[in-house]
Amino acid sequence: MDVKELIQPKQKVDVLEKEEKKIVLYNDDVNTFDHVIDMLVATCDHTPVQAEQCSIIVHYKGKCSVKTGDYDDLKPRCSALLEAGLTAEIV
């Protein structure tokens, strides 16, 4: 009794990888902690605790990545932060 093994040829699969971007928020001497926290909650869907932690990191480290994702999702969020007087960019 012969056993025959079926071998399928390997198929090439193209994987489309989107490069994940992030919004980096920078420290300034103008905005209050409360304003930064409110804006992070409103624009980046942070919880108040998460927004407070990010604002503290920005204050002491000079910058903090506050949101990651697809560029098309981040652009309006970053624009809203900029319109609110914060200093941010997508990298």
Sequence and secondary structure as in RCSB ss.txt:
>XXXX:A:sequence
MDVKELIQPKQKVDVLEKEEKKIVLYNDDVNTFDHVIDMLVATCDHTPVQAEQCSIIVHYKGKCSVKTGDYDDLK
PRCSALLEAGLTAEIV
>XXXX:A:secstr
                    EEEEEE  SSS HHHHHHHHHHHH   HHHHHHHHHHHHHHSEEEEEEE HHHHH
HHHHHHHHTT EEEE 
